[in-house]
Amino acid sequence: MKKLRLSELSQTIRTFVEHALEGDGMVIEDDAGVTRGQFVPFRDPTPEEEERADASLDELRKKADASMNKHGKTEDDLMRVILEDD
């Protein structure tokens, strides 16, 4: 995927992209109604969202650790299974 900086775009394109990224973004369809592309805005999480995400990950890690301990497995065992087909 090609990366561009907004400053590299012409003013006309920059205005279009900025408009497309307002709100929930924009889906581009052809005349038949088939989706051909989209602009999805990326927004930095709020501190509260980051805290909730960290807490959720901590809870998931605790559950995963408890399950692996219960079954006598280690993180290395898990990684071996995940990477078997690579």
MDTraj code that builds the backbone (N, CA, C; nanometers):
import mdtraj as md
import numpy as np

residues = "MET LYS LYS LEU ARG LEU SER GLU LEU SER GLN THR ILE ARG THR PHE VAL GLU HIS ALA LEU GLU GLY ASP GLY MET VAL ILE GLU ASP ASP ALA GLY VAL THR ARG GLY GLN PHE VAL PRO PHE ARG ASP PRO THR PRO GLU GLU GLU GLU ARG ALA ASP ALA SER LEU ASP GLU LEU ARG LYS LYS ALA ASP ALA SER MET ASN LYS HIS GLY LYS THR GLU ASP ASP LEU MET ARG VAL ILE LEU GLU ASP ASP".split()
xyz = np.array([
    [0.0844, -0.1166, 0.0000],
    [0.0000, 0.0000, 0.0000],
    [0.0891, 0.1231, 0.0000],
    [0.0568, 0.2167, -0.0840],
    [0.1357, 0.3387, -0.0939],
    [0.0977, 0.4354, 0.0174],
    [0.1980, 0.5009, 0.0744],
    [0.1742, 0.6002, 0.1794],
    [0.2025, 0.7391, 0.1227],
    [0.1159, 0.8316, 0.1558],
    [0.1323, 0.9708, 0.1139],
    [0.1122, 1.0622, 0.2339],
    [0.1798, 1.1716, 0.2332],
    [0.1552, 1.2762, 0.3325],
    [0.0545, 1.3735, 0.2719],
    [-0.0335, 1.4259, 0.3562],
    [-0.1310, 1.5232, 0.3057],
    [-0.0609, 1.6382, 0.2342],
    [0.0564, 1.6767, 0.2833],
    [0.1285, 1.7895, 0.2231],
    [0.1772, 1.7587, 0.0814],
    [0.1813, 1.6318, 0.0424],
    [0.2243, 1.5941, -0.0919],
    [0.1113, 1.6031, -0.1944],
    [-0.0111, 1.6209, -0.1466],
    [-0.1268, 1.6241, -0.2348],
    [-0.1565, 1.7662, -0.2798],
    [-0.2181, 1.7780, -0.3959],
    [-0.2621, 1.9097, -0.4407],
    [-0.3716, 1.9584, -0.3464],
    [-0.3947, 2.0877, -0.3450],
    [-0.4963, 2.1438, -0.2558],
    [-0.6338, 2.0843, -0.2851],
    [-0.6666, 2.0607, -0.4117],
    [-0.7970, 2.0035, -0.4483],
    [-0.8133, 1.8639, -0.3899],
    [-0.7108, 1.7811, -0.4044],
    [-0.7168, 1.6440, -0.3527],
    [-0.7140, 1.6452, -0.2008],
    [-0.6326, 1.7312, -0.1410],
    [-0.6254, 1.7408, 0.0042],
    [-0.7628, 1.7779, 0.0623],
    [-0.8308, 1.8712, -0.0017],
    [-0.9645, 1.9104, 0.0441],
    [-1.0607, 1.7933, 0.0342],
    [-1.0548, 1.7170, -0.0771],
    [-1.1416, 1.6001, -0.0936],
    [-1.1135, 1.4967, 0.0153],
    [-0.9870, 1.4661, 0.0395],
    [-0.9505, 1.3651, 0.1393],
    [-0.9932, 1.4108, 0.2790],
    [-0.9685, 1.5348, 0.3122],
    [-1.0092, 1.5850, 0.4431],
    [-1.1606, 1.5746, 0.4602],
    [-1.2360, 1.6055, 0.3551],
    [-1.3820, 1.5921, 0.3603],
    [-1.4210, 1.4449, 0.3752],
    [-1.3525, 1.3568, 0.3010],
    [-1.3836, 1.2133, 0.3053],
    [-1.3570, 1.1546, 0.4437],
    [-1.2616, 1.2098, 0.5162],
    [-1.2255, 1.1562, 0.6465],
    [-1.3061, 1.2163, 0.7607],
    [-1.3916, 1.3127, 0.7306],
    [-1.4795, 1.3678, 0.8337],
    [-1.5843, 1.2641, 0.8706],
    [-1.6290, 1.2672, 0.9921],
    [-1.7337, 1.1739, 1.0342],
    [-1.6843, 1.0307, 1.0314],
    [-1.7632, 0.9429, 0.9695],
    [-1.7313, 0.7999, 0.9670],
    [-1.6521, 0.7575, 0.8439],
    [-1.6151, 0.8505, 0.7573],
    [-1.5408, 0.8162, 0.6376],
    [-1.6306, 0.8162, 0.5155],
    [-1.5828, 0.7520, 0.4072],
    [-1.6560, 0.7541, 0.2820],
    [-1.6288, 0.6250, 0.2044],
    [-1.7337, 0.5708, 0.1436],
    [-1.7209, 0.4551, 0.0552],
    [-1.7397, 0.5052, -0.0871],
    [-1.6515, 0.4634, -0.1778],
    [-1.6593, 0.5029, -0.3178],
    [-1.7158, 0.3858, -0.3972],
    [-1.8274, 0.4090, -0.4693],
    [-1.8910, 0.3052, -0.5503],
    [-1.8856, 0.3431, -0.6976],
    [-1.8852, 0.2410, -0.7843],
    [-1.8961, 0.2682, -0.9269],
    [-2.0441, 0.2888, -0.9618],
    [-2.0750, 0.3099, -1.0881],
    [-2.2133, 0.3371, -1.1286],
    [-2.3058, 0.2187, -1.1063],
    [-2.2509, 0.0980, -1.0923],
    [-2.3327, -0.0208, -1.0664],
    [-2.3548, -0.0426, -0.9160],
    [-2.2985, 0.0447, -0.8331],
    [-2.3155, 0.0318, -0.6891],
    [-2.2163, -0.0618, -0.6235],
    [-2.1102, -0.0996, -0.6950],
    [-2.0079, -0.1892, -0.6404],
    [-1.9002, -0.1037, -0.5721],
    [-1.8684, -0.1385, -0.4487],
    [-1.7664, -0.0650, -0.3745],
    [-1.6312, -0.0808, -0.4423],
    [-1.5650, 0.0318, -0.4658],
    [-1.4336, 0.0322, -0.5307],
    [-1.3235, 0.0848, -0.4402],
    [-1.3599, 0.1444, -0.3297],
    [-1.2596, 0.1961, -0.2365],
    [-1.3284, 0.2639, -0.1208],
    [-1.2477, 0.3008, -0.0231],
    [-1.3045, 0.3705, 0.0908],
    [-1.1982, 0.4508, 0.1633],
    [-1.2440, 0.5511, 0.2322],
    [-1.1602, 0.6290, 0.3210],
    [-1.2128, 0.6044, 0.4616],
    [-1.1279, 0.5542, 0.5490],
    [-1.1673, 0.5280, 0.6870],
    [-1.0766, 0.6110, 0.7767],
    [-1.1346, 0.7013, 0.8536],
    [-1.0509, 0.7867, 0.9373],
    [-0.9865, 0.7087, 1.0507],
    [-0.8647, 0.7444, 1.0825],
    [-0.7958, 0.6890, 1.1991],
    [-0.7960, 0.7967, 1.3056],
    [-0.8475, 0.7610, 1.4199],
    [-0.8513, 0.8554, 1.5305],
    [-0.7720, 0.7982, 1.6473],
    [-0.6904, 0.8816, 1.7071],
    [-0.6154, 0.8383, 1.8246],
    [-0.7138, 0.8111, 1.9382],
    [-0.6908, 0.7039, 2.0127],
    [-0.7819, 0.6743, 2.1240],
    [-0.7676, 0.7786, 2.2352],
    [-0.8764, 0.7963, 2.3077],
    [-0.8713, 0.8843, 2.4248],
    [-0.7973, 0.8100, 2.5362],
    [-0.7502, 0.8815, 2.6370],
    [-0.6857, 0.8128, 2.7496],
    [-0.7781, 0.7084, 2.8141],
    [-0.9072, 0.7389, 2.8205],
    [-1.0030, 0.6441, 2.8793],
    [-1.0133, 0.5174, 2.7935],
    [-1.0151, 0.5345, 2.6613],
    [-1.0207, 0.4183, 2.5717],
    [-0.8944, 0.3336, 2.5860],
    [-0.7794, 0.3992, 2.5994],
    [-0.6547, 0.3254, 2.6176],
    [-0.6560, 0.2471, 2.7480],
    [-0.7070, 0.3085, 2.8548],
    [-0.7147, 0.2400, 2.9843],
    [-0.8062, 0.1179, 2.9754],
    [-0.9219, 0.1335, 2.9100],
    [-1.0146, 0.0202, 2.8957],
    [-0.9510, -0.0913, 2.8122],
    [-0.8804, -0.0540, 2.7064],
    [-0.8147, -0.1545, 2.6220],
    [-0.7062, -0.2277, 2.7004],
    [-0.6253, -0.1539, 2.7772],
    [-0.5210, -0.2164, 2.8587],
    [-0.5810, -0.3117, 2.9615],
    [-0.6899, -0.2692, 3.0246],
    [-0.7551, -0.3549, 3.1241],
    [-0.8109, -0.4808, 3.0585],
    [-0.8679, -0.4657, 2.9409],
    [-0.9226, -0.5807, 2.8686],
    [-0.8111, -0.6782, 2.8292],
    [-0.6994, -0.6243, 2.7823],
    [-0.5855, -0.7102, 2.7469],
    [-0.5286, -0.7805, 2.8695],
    [-0.5202, -0.7109, 2.9808],
    [-0.4717, -0.7725, 3.1047],
    [-0.5614, -0.8894, 3.1456],
    [-0.6919, -0.8690, 3.1342],
    [-0.7867, -0.9758, 3.1686],
    [-0.7706, -1.0948, 3.0742],
    [-0.7538, -1.0674, 2.9467],
    [-0.7339, -1.1743, 2.8487],
    [-0.6040, -1.2509, 2.8771],
    [-0.4974, -1.1788, 2.9106],
    [-0.3697, -1.2440, 2.9437],
    [-0.3842, -1.3349, 3.0657],
    [-0.4564, -1.2868, 3.1673],
    [-0.4768, -1.3683, 3.2873],
    [-0.5536, -1.4961, 3.2543],
    [-0.6582, -1.4844, 3.1732],
    [-0.7367, -1.6018, 3.1349],
    [-0.6524, -1.6994, 3.0517],
    [-0.5736, -1.6446, 2.9591],
    [-0.4891, -1.7302, 2.8761],
    [-0.3836, -1.8004, 2.9603],
    [-0.3201, -1.7270, 3.0522],
    [-0.2193, -1.7878, 3.1406],
    [-0.2809, -1.8978, 3.2262],
    [-0.3996, -1.8721, 3.2816],
    [-0.4660, -1.9719, 3.3656],
    [-0.4995, -2.0969, 3.2849],
    [-0.5471, -2.0784, 3.1637],
    [-0.5822, -2.1927, 3.0790],
    [-0.4578, -2.2723, 3.0398],
    [-0.3491, -2.2026, 3.0032],
    [-0.2264, -2.2736, 2.9667],
    [-0.1710, -2.3486, 3.0874],
    [-0.1734, -2.2869, 3.2056],
    [-0.1251, -2.3541, 3.3266],
    [-0.2090, -2.4774, 3.3576],
    [-0.3396, -2.4635, 3.3435],
    [-0.4312, -2.5747, 3.3691],
    [-0.4004, -2.6941, 3.2787],
    [-0.3608, -2.6674, 3.1554],
    [-0.3340, -2.7732, 3.0584],
    [-0.1857, -2.8072, 3.0464],
    [-0.1046, -2.7492, 3.1326],
    [0.0380, -2.7791, 3.1330],
    [0.1103, -2.7322, 3.0083],
    [0.0649, -2.6228, 2.9503],
    [0.1261, -2.5692, 2.8285],
    [0.1972, -2.4383, 2.8596],
    [0.2926, -2.4058, 2.7734],
    [0.3673, -2.2806, 2.7880],
    [0.3422, -2.1925, 2.6660],
    [0.3878, -2.0703, 2.6752],
    [0.3770, -1.9797, 2.5616],
    [0.4569, -2.0342, 2.4431],
    [0.5706, -2.0995, 2.4703],
    [0.6501, -2.1607, 2.3627],
    [0.5707, -2.2700, 2.2914],
    [0.4947, -2.3503, 2.3675],
    [0.4092, -2.4523, 2.3056],
    [0.3080, -2.3869, 2.2119],
    [0.2475, -2.2803, 2.2574],
    [0.1495, -2.2082, 2.1771],
    [0.2120, -2.1524, 2.0496],
    [0.3267, -2.0904, 2.0616],
    [0.3954, -2.0349, 1.9449],
    [0.4330, -2.1433, 1.8449],
    [0.4734, -2.2584, 1.8940],
    [0.5085, -2.3705, 1.8057],
    [0.3864, -2.4112, 1.7218],
    [0.2695, -2.4196, 1.7845],
    [0.1472, -2.4575, 1.7136],
    [0.1097, -2.3496, 1.6127],
    [0.1186, -2.2232, 1.6527],
    [0.0825, -2.1135, 1.5641],
    [0.1725, -2.1100, 1.4412],
    [0.3015, -2.1392, 1.4592],
    [0.3981, -2.1288, 1.3496],
    [0.4193, -2.2577, 1.2726],
    [0.3426, -2.3642, 1.3030],
    [0.3610, -2.4925, 1.2370],
    [0.3610, -2.4840, 1.0850],
    [0.2704, -2.4084, 1.0264],
    [0.2561, -2.4023, 0.8820],
    [0.3475, -2.3021, 0.8128],
    [0.4249, -2.2248, 0.8905],
    [0.5135, -2.1259, 0.8286],
    [0.6395, -2.1869, 0.7762],
])
top = md.Topology()
chain = top.add_chain()
for i, resn in enumerate(residues, 1):
    res = top.add_residue(resn, chain, resSeq=i)
    for name in ("N", "CA", "C"):
        top.add_atom(name, md.element.get_by_symbol(name[0]), res)
traj = md.Trajectory(xyz[None], top)
